[in-house]
Amino acid sequence: MSTDIKRAKPAASKPIPAAPRAVAPPAPITRERVSTTDAIDRALHAAEAKFTAGLSPAGLALAMRDWAAHLANQPARRMDLARQAMEDWAAIGRIALGLEEAQTEPTDGDRRFTHPRWQDMPYRIYKEQFLRTERWWHDATTGIAGVDPAHERIVSFMARQALDAMAPTNFPAMNPEVADAARASEGQSIREGLKNLMQDTAVALRKQVDLPLKPGRDVAVTPGSVVYRNRLIELIQYAPTTATVRPEPLLIVPAWIMKYYILDLSPQNSLVRYLTGQGYTVFMISWHNPTEADRDIGLDEYRADGVMAALDAVSAITGAAKIHAAGYCLGGTLLSIAAAAMARDGDNRLASLALFAAQTDFTEAGELQLFISEAQLAFLEDIMWRQGYLDTTQMAGAFQMLRSNDLIWSRMIRRYFIGEQEHPNDLMSWNEDATRMPYRMHAEYLRHLFLHNDLAEGRLQAGGRPVAIGDIDTPFFVVGTERDHIAPWHSVYKLHLLNRGPLTFVLTSGGHNAGIVSEPGHRNRHFALQFRAPGARYLAPEDWQREAPVKEGSWWPEFVSFLDTRSGAPVAPPPLGREAAGYPPLDAAPGHYIHER
């Protein structure tokens, strides 16, 4: 299948020009600007990253020094830690002699010790010693007066990583589940584990991801056509499934860190299919997977050649005066930037703006803040500079480290020592289908949003001029998820402080992905919803959570209701593409870009 770029514009049209840079200098250094000295240093840092899991050695050293210096100057705190250590060891001794029952419980979400055999000897001792050691190191690395919060997060994280690696659950001789499985299966579990290890090793050596569910065959199967393509996006228009549709189409802007089809998984949990079934003409952006040749594409080019190019196409194809727009995760942040620029420039095409687990203020940006500091970003830029992008394995490694006990160690034990076979579902398969990040765009995104919070504070530039979220006068529909460690709902909620217009906020059960993929009929789902009228007084997130009524089920019907009240009477569906306007159908959905690896 050819992946040659087909311009949807007529031949006489000019190519889309490069958009202005999103931010003022200093900008990430291009290869043409770098000196020989800088090139040597950057190559060294890229080599170091292979041994530090992408973490900056200088950043780690600064954090450790800050923590150690402040702890050294607090003798009373050190004495208290010493007392706690002696009490823990004495308690473990009494438990070993049967004079005391084990009392320490794992933290919330830690499922490593749920097997009943952990209450038996000697496993009870292993568990108790580890949990008390874990608690001691938490007390030793947090709450030290004077330590910079960013440094505290790093030191606590490194201590947690070391402890997770040494947990008794990771050693077959100390894990009762491994022994029980081997005994019950007469050694078959060990043989199956070795088979799993050899299979995974072969895949790793091929450096190729074998997706269990294939896009276009098993997932991303909603019918439609690619109606526009440029160097950054394919725009998919989905076929109508109702006799009439609302005159206002819906453009969805997904994150570009993964493939778009998180919102078009299997037919039964596809948000796209659900929305077309509710009488909406849906368009979806499918992002190009960048290569080294795309290293200098910036954030503002993602806005101009991505969101704005897609909006122009939707307008031309449907002829609609108003367009609904929704953005997920990073796509929602980019959509917010585009909407702010449109409001600044008097472009009033947006009928509504929906943000799904998307942040506009990054002061409480979740666990990813661990990797956001001046030292860490400088180191990360050096890694990306050499190869031109941030690789999928590097991104996956960072996310796995945040939850290493679940995503690394527990998985290894169950797969390689207990011999369990994984039965991936559509969401798990999608999670393996990551994309690369261009050097310039990712550096700008992290530095100007995560590190300096320029969007929330009115410094971020789009099209060469600053934008402000407060300029947007479009009704908002905003979704946060209860267990989101990437975009915590308290952070998503901060939009209430940045824009005083009409805002419907939804807090749904689940995490960053499962909370959004929450189709009607999915069991054990609930959500809270409340409308904030323009000019209403600010309500703190905890107060909002106490006041907002909780409903059982999916929030998707509420989103459709929100769209319906801001849409016109149904009309005949528009065509798939419009060749006369320069947007002929190019390929069947899901297109080419979804298959780029």
C-alpha positions in Angstrom: 0.0 0.0 0.0 1.5 3.3 -1.0 2.0 6.0 1.6 2.7 8.8 -0.9 1.1 12.1 0.3 -1.9 13.1 -1.8 -2.9 16.7 -1.5 -6.6 17.1 -1.4 -6.4 20.7 -2.8 -6.6 21.2 -6.6 -3.3 21.3 -8.4 -3.5 25.1 -8.8 -3.6 25.6 -5.0 -0.5 26.5 -3.1 0.9 24.0 -0.7 0.2 24.6 3.0 3.0 27.0 4.2 5.0 26.3 7.2 3.3 27.8 10.2 5.0 30.4 12.4 6.9 29.1 15.3 4.8 28.7 18.4 7.2 30.2 20.9 9.9 32.9 21.0 13.6 32.0 21.2 15.4 30.3 22.7 14.2 27.4 20.6 15.4 23.8 20.4 18.7 23.8 18.6 18.6 22.4 15.0 21.4 20.5 13.5 22.4 23.4 11.4 22.9 25.6 14.5 24.7 23.2 16.8 28.5 23.5 17.3 31.0 20.7 17.4 31.3 21.1 21.2 27.6 20.9 21.7 27.3 17.9 19.4 29.9 16.0 21.5 28.1 16.8 24.7 24.7 15.9 23.3 26.1 12.6 22.0 27.5 11.8 25.5 24.2 12.5 27.2 22.3 10.3 24.7 24.7 7.5 25.5 24.3 8.1 29.2 20.5 7.8 28.9 20.9 4.1 28.0 22.2 3.5 31.6 19.9 5.9 33.5 16.5 5.0 32.0 16.4 8.5 30.4 16.8 10.3 33.7 19.3 13.1 33.9 22.4 12.2 36.1 22.8 15.9 37.0 19.1 16.2 38.0 19.4 13.1 40.1 22.5 14.4 41.8 21.0 17.7 42.6 17.9 16.1 44.0 19.9 13.7 46.2 22.2 16.5 47.4 19.2 18.7 48.3 17.5 15.9 50.2 20.7 14.7 52.0 21.8 18.2 53.0 18.4 19.1 54.6 18.1 15.7 56.3 21.6 16.0 57.7 20.7 19.3 59.3 17.7 17.8 61.1 19.1 15.6 63.8 15.8 15.1 65.6 14.2 13.8 62.4 17.2 11.4 61.9 16.8 10.2 65.5 13.1 9.6 64.9 13.9 7.6 61.8 16.5 5.5 63.7 13.9 4.8 66.5 11.4 3.8 63.9 13.9 1.4 62.2 14.7 -0.3 65.6 11.0 -0.6 66.4 10.4 -2.2 63.0 13.1 -4.8 63.5 12.0 -5.6 67.0 8.4 -6.1 65.7 9.6 -8.4 62.9 11.5 -10.5 65.5 8.4 -10.8 67.6 6.4 -11.8 64.5 9.0 -14.5 63.6 8.7 -15.9 67.2 5.0 -16.0 67.0 4.6 -13.3 69.8 2.9 -10.8 67.5 0.6 -10.8 64.5 1.7 -9.0 61.3 0.0 -5.6 61.2 1.4 -3.7 58.2 -0.9 -3.5 55.2 0.0 -2.6 51.6 -0.8 0.9 50.3 -4.0 1.4 48.3 -3.7 -0.1 44.8 -0.8 -2.5 45.8 -2.1 -5.9 44.8 1.1 -7.8 45.1 0.3 -9.5 48.5 -3.4 -10.5 47.9 -2.7 -14.3 47.8 -3.7 -15.9 51.1 -0.4 -17.8 51.4 1.3 -14.5 52.2 -0.2 -14.9 55.7 1.7 -18.2 56.2 5.2 -18.5 57.5 7.9 -17.7 56.3 6.2 -15.6 53.6 4.5 -13.5 56.3 8.0 -12.4 57.5 9.1 -11.5 54.0 6.0 -9.4 53.4 6.1 -7.7 56.8 9.8 -6.8 56.4 9.3 -5.4 52.9 6.2 -3.3 53.8 7.9 -1.8 56.9 11.0 -1.0 54.9 8.9 0.6 52.2 7.1 2.7 54.8 10.4 3.7 56.4 11.9 4.9 53.2 8.7 6.8 52.4 9.0 8.6 55.7 12.7 9.2 55.1 12.3 10.8 51.7 9.1 12.8 52.1 8.2 15.7 54.3 11.8 16.9 54.9 11.5 20.6 55.6 13.3 22.8 53.0 13.6 20.2 50.3 12.4 21.4 46.9 9.2 19.6 46.0 10.5 18.5 42.6 13.6 17.1 44.3 11.5 15.3 46.9 9.5 13.6 44.1 12.7 12.4 42.4 14.3 11.1 45.6 11.1 9.3 46.7 10.7 7.9 43.2 14.2 6.5 43.1 13.8 4.9 46.5 10.5 3.4 45.4 12.1 2.0 42.2 14.9 0.3 44.2 12.4 -1.2 46.7 10.1 -2.4 43.9 13.0 -4.2 42.3 13.8 -5.9 45.6 10.3 -6.9 46.6 9.9 -10.5 47.8 7.2 -11.0 45.1 9.9 -10.8 42.5 11.9 -13.8 43.8 10.4 -17.2 43.0 11.8 -18.7 46.2 10.1 -16.0 48.3 6.8 -15.9 46.4 4.2 -18.5 47.5 2.2 -18.0 44.2 5.1 -19.3 42.2 5.6 -22.3 44.4 1.9 -23.1 44.4 1.6 -22.8 40.7 4.6 -25.1 40.1 3.3 -27.7 42.5 -0.2 -27.7 41.1 0.9 -27.9 37.5 3.8 -30.4 38.2 6.3 -27.9 36.8 4.2 -27.0 33.7 3.9 -23.3 34.8 7.7 -23.0 34.8 7.9 -24.5 31.3 5.2 -22.1 30.1 7.0 -19.2 31.6 10.2 -20.1 29.8 8.2 -20.3 26.6 6.8 -16.8 27.2 10.3 -15.5 27.9 11.7 -16.9 24.6 8.8 -15.5 22.6 9.1 -12.0 24.1 12.9 -12.1 23.6 12.4 -13.0 19.9 10.0 -10.1 19.5 12.4 -7.7 21.3 15.3 -8.7 19.0 13.2 -8.1 16.0 12.4 -4.6 17.4 8.9 -4.9 16.0 5.6 -4.8 17.8 3.2 -7.6 16.9 -0.2 -6.1 17.7 -2.7 -8.9 18.7 -5.6 -6.8 17.3 -5.0 -5.3 13.8 -6.2 -1.7 13.0 -8.6 -1.9 10.1 -9.4 -5.5 10.8 -10.2 -6.0 14.5 -10.2 -2.4 15.7 -10.7 1.0 13.9 -13.3 -0.6 11.7 -16.0 2.1 11.6 -16.7 2.8 7.9 -15.5 6.1 6.4 -13.0 7.7 4.0 -9.8 9.7 4.2 -10.8 13.0 2.7 -7.7 15.0 3.3 -4.0 14.3 3.8 -0.9 16.5 4.5 2.5 15.8 6.0 1.0 15.7 9.6 -2.6 14.3 9.4 -5.1 12.3 7.5 -8.6 13.5 8.1 -11.2 10.7 8.2 -14.9 11.4 7.6 -17.1 8.6 8.9 -20.1 7.3 6.9 -23.5 8.3 8.3 -25.6 5.6 9.9 -28.8 7.6 10.3 -31.1 9.0 7.6 -30.5 12.6 8.8 -27.7 14.2 10.7 -27.3 17.4 12.7 -26.1 20.3 10.5 -23.1 20.9 12.8 -20.4 18.2 12.3 -18.0 17.1 15.0 -14.2 17.1 14.6 -12.2 14.9 17.1 -8.6 15.8 17.8 -6.9 12.8 19.5 -3.5 12.7 21.1 -0.5 12.2 18.9 1.4 10.2 21.5 -0.7 7.1 20.5 -2.8 6.1 17.5 -6.2 7.8 17.2 -8.3 4.6 17.5 -8.6 4.7 21.3 -11.9 6.5 20.3 -12.7 3.9 17.7 -11.8 0.5 19.2 -14.2 -2.4 18.8 -17.7 -1.7 17.5 -19.3 -2.1 20.9 -17.1 0.5 22.6 -16.3 2.9 19.7 -17.1 6.6 20.6 -17.1 7.3 16.9 -19.7 4.7 16.1 -21.8 5.8 19.0 -21.8 9.4 17.8 -22.6 8.6 14.2 -25.5 6.5 15.5 -26.8 9.5 17.4 -27.0 11.5 14.1 -23.7 13.3 13.9 -21.2 13.7 11.0 -17.9 12.8 12.7 -14.4 13.6 11.5 -11.3 12.3 13.1 -7.6 13.3 12.8 -5.2 10.5 12.3 -1.6 11.7 13.0 1.4 10.9 11.0 4.0 8.9 12.9 7.1 11.2 12.8 10.6 10.1 11.6 14.0 11.8 11.8 13.0 13.9 8.8 10.3 15.5 10.9 12.6 16.6 13.7 12.1 20.3 13.3 8.3 20.4 13.1 7.1 22.6 16.0 4.0 22.7 18.2 2.5 25.5 16.2 2.7 23.5 13.0 0.7 20.8 14.7 -1.9 23.5 15.4 -1.8 25.0 11.8 -1.3 21.9 9.7 -3.3 19.7 12.1 -6.3 21.3 13.8 -6.8 24.3 11.6 -6.2 22.4 8.3 -8.8 19.8 9.5 -11.3 22.6 10.4 -10.9 24.1 7.0 -11.6 20.7 5.4 -14.6 20.1 7.5 -16.0 23.5 6.7 -15.5 23.0 2.9 -16.9 19.5 2.9 -20.0 20.0 5.0 -20.7 23.7 4.3 -21.4 24.1 8.0 -21.2 27.5 9.6 -20.6 26.0 13.0 -18.5 22.9 14.0 -18.4 21.0 17.3 -14.8 20.1 18.3 -13.5 17.5 20.9 -10.0 16.8 22.0 -8.5 13.9 24.0 -5.4 14.2 26.2 -2.7 16.1 24.3 -5.1 16.6 21.5 -7.4 18.5 23.8 -4.6 20.8 24.9 -3.7 21.5 21.3 -7.4 22.1 20.5 -7.6 24.6 23.4 -4.6 26.5 21.9 -6.3 26.5 18.5 -9.6 27.6 20.0 -7.9 30.5 21.8 -6.1 31.6 18.7 -9.4 31.5 16.8 -11.2 33.6 19.4 -8.3 36.1 19.3 -8.6 36.3 15.5 -12.4 36.5 15.4 -12.9 33.0 13.9 -16.2 32.0 15.4 -16.7 28.6 13.7 -16.7 26.5 16.9 -20.2 25.6 18.2 -18.8 23.9 21.3 -15.5 22.6 22.7 -15.2 19.3 24.5 -12.0 18.3 26.4 -11.5 14.7 27.4 -8.8 14.2 30.1 -7.0 17.2 28.7 -5.1 19.9 30.7 -4.8 23.6 30.1 -3.0 24.4 33.4 0.0 22.2 34.2 0.8 23.2 37.8 -0.6 19.9 39.0 0.2 17.7 36.0 0.3 14.4 37.8 3.1 11.9 38.1 4.7 13.0 34.8 5.9 16.1 36.7 8.6 13.8 38.0 10.3 14.1 34.6 9.8 17.8 34.2 12.6 20.0 35.5 15.2 22.2 33.7 17.9 19.6 34.1 15.7 16.7 33.0 14.3 18.5 29.9 17.8 19.6 28.8 18.9 16.0 29.1 15.8 14.8 27.2 16.4 17.3 24.4 19.9 15.9 24.0 18.4 12.4 23.7 15.9 13.5 21.1 18.4 15.8 19.2 20.6 12.9 18.2 17.8 10.7 16.8 15.4 13.5 15.8 12.5 12.2 17.9 11.5 10.5 21.2 11.2 6.8 20.5 8.2 4.8 21.5 10.2 2.5 23.8 11.6 5.5 25.6 8.1 6.9 26.2 6.7 3.5 27.3 9.6 3.0 29.7 8.8 6.3 31.4 5.2 5.4 31.9 6.1 1.9 33.1 8.5 3.2 35.7 5.7 5.3 37.2 3.9 2.0 38.0 6.8 -0.4 38.0 5.3 -2.8 40.5 2.2 -3.4 38.3 3.6 -2.9 34.8 7.1 -4.4 35.1 7.7 -6.6 38.1 4.3 -8.2 38.7 3.9 -8.8 35.0 7.3 -10.5 34.7 6.6 -12.8 37.6 3.1 -13.8 36.4 4.3 -14.3 32.8 7.7 -15.8 33.2 7.5 -17.8 36.5 3.8 -18.6 36.8 3.4 -19.1 33.0 0.2 -17.1 32.6 -0.8 -16.3 29.1 -2.0 -12.8 28.4 -5.3 -12.3 26.7 -5.1 -8.8 25.4 -8.3 -6.9 24.8 -8.7 -4.0 22.4 -7.5 -1.4 24.9 -4.4 -3.3 25.7 -3.6 -3.8 22.0 -4.0 -0.1 21.4 -1.7 0.6 24.3 1.1 -1.1 22.4 0.6 1.0 19.3 2.6 4.0 20.3 4.0 6.8 18.1 7.2 8.8 18.1 7.5 12.5 19.1 9.3 15.0 16.9 12.3 16.6 18.6 11.2 20.2 18.3 7.5 19.8 19.0 8.0 17.6 22.1 10.7 19.9 23.5 8.4 22.9 23.0 5.4 21.1 24.5 7.2 20.0 27.6 9.1 23.2 28.2 6.4 25.7 27.5 3.4 23.9 28.9 4.6 21.5 31.6 7.7 23.4 32.9 6.7 27.1 32.4 2.9 26.7 32.2 2.8 29.3 29.4 -0.7 28.5 28.1 -2.4 29.1 31.5 -0.3 32.3 32.1 -0.9 33.9 28.6 2.6 33.6 27.3 2.2 30.8 24.7 2.2 32.0 21.1 0.2 30.7 18.2 0.7 32.2 14.8 3.3 34.5 16.3 1.1 36.1 18.9 0.1 35.1 22.5 -3.2 33.3 23.2 -5.4 33.2 26.3 -7.8 30.5 27.3 -10.0 33.2 28.8 -10.7 34.6 25.3 -12.7 31.5 24.3 -16.4 32.2 24.4 -17.5 28.7 23.3 -19.4 26.4 25.7 -17.2 23.8 27.3 -17.8 20.1 28.0 -14.9 18.9 30.1 -14.3 15.3 31.3 -11.9 14.3 34.1 -11.4 10.8 35.4 -11.2 9.7 39.0 -8.0 7.6 38.8 -6.0 9.6 36.1 -2.3 9.6 36.8 -1.5 11.4 33.5 -4.0 14.2 33.7 -5.4 14.2 37.3 -8.9 15.5 37.4 -7.9 18.3 39.8 -5.6 19.6 37.1 -8.3 19.3 34.4 -10.7 21.1 36.7 -8.4 24.2 36.7 -10.1 25.3 33.5 -12.7 26.8 35.8 -10.1 29.3 36.8 -9.0 30.1 33.2 -12.3 30.7 31.6 -15.5 32.1 33.1 -17.9 31.1 30.3 -20.5 28.2 30.3 -18.8 25.0 31.4 -20.2 21.5 32.0 -17.7 19.4 34.0 -18.0 15.7 34.3 -16.0 13.5 36.7 -16.2 9.8 35.6 -15.0 6.6 37.1 -11.9 4.9 35.7 -8.5 6.1 34.6 -7.1 8.1 31.8 -8.1 5.6 29.1 -10.8 3.4 30.6 -12.7 6.5 31.9 -13.0 7.9 28.4 -13.8 4.6 26.8 -17.0 4.2 28.9 -19.7 3.1 26.5 -23.4 2.7 27.6 -23.9 -0.8 29.1 -20.4 -1.0 30.6 -20.8 -2.4 34.1 -19.7 -0.6 37.2 -19.5 2.9 35.7 -20.6 6.1 37.3 -20.1 9.8 36.8 -20.9 13.2 38.4 -21.9 16.2 36.3 -22.5 19.8 37.1 -23.0 22.9 34.9 -21.2 26.2 35.8 -23.1 29.2 34.5 -21.2 32.2 33.1 -19.9 34.4 35.8 -20.7 32.0 38.6 -18.5 32.0 41.7 -15.6 29.6 41.7 -16.2 26.2 43.5 -13.2 24.3 44.8 -12.8 20.8 43.3 -13.5 19.1 46.6 -16.7 21.2 47.1 -17.7 20.4 43.5 -17.3 16.7 44.2 -19.5 16.9 47.3 -22.2 18.9 45.5 -22.3 17.3 42.0 -25.0 14.5 41.8 -23.6 11.1 40.9 -25.3 9.0 38.2 -24.8 5.4 37.3 -23.7 4.4 33.8 -21.9 6.1 30.9 -21.4 9.8 30.4 -21.6 9.4 26.7 -25.4 10.1 26.5 -24.8 13.3 28.5 -22.3 14.4 25.9 -24.8 13.8 23.1 -27.4 15.8 25.0 -24.9 18.6 25.4 -24.3 18.6 21.6 -28.0 18.3 20.8 -28.9 21.5 22.7 -26.3 23.4 20.7 -27.2 21.9 17.3 -29.8 22.6 14.6 -32.6 20.5 13.3 -31.5 17.3 11.5 -30.8 17.6 7.7 -29.6 15.2 5.0 -26.1 13.9 5.5 -23.3 15.6 3.6 -21.3 13.6 1.0 -18.1 11.7 2.0 -15.6 14.3 0.8 -16.4 17.0 -1.7 -14.3 16.8 -4.8 -15.5 20.2 -6.2 -14.1 21.9 -3.1 -10.7 20.1 -3.4 -11.4 17.3 -0.9 -12.1 14.1 -2.8 -12.2 10.8 -1.0 -8.6 9.4 -1.0 -8.8 6.0 0.7 -11.1 4.0 2.8 -10.8 4.4 6.6 -8.6 3.9 8.6 -6.2 5.2 6.0 -2.4 4.9 5.7 -1.0 6.8 8.7 -2.5 4.4 11.2 -0.2 1.7 9.9 3.0 3.6 10.2 5.5 2.0 12.6 
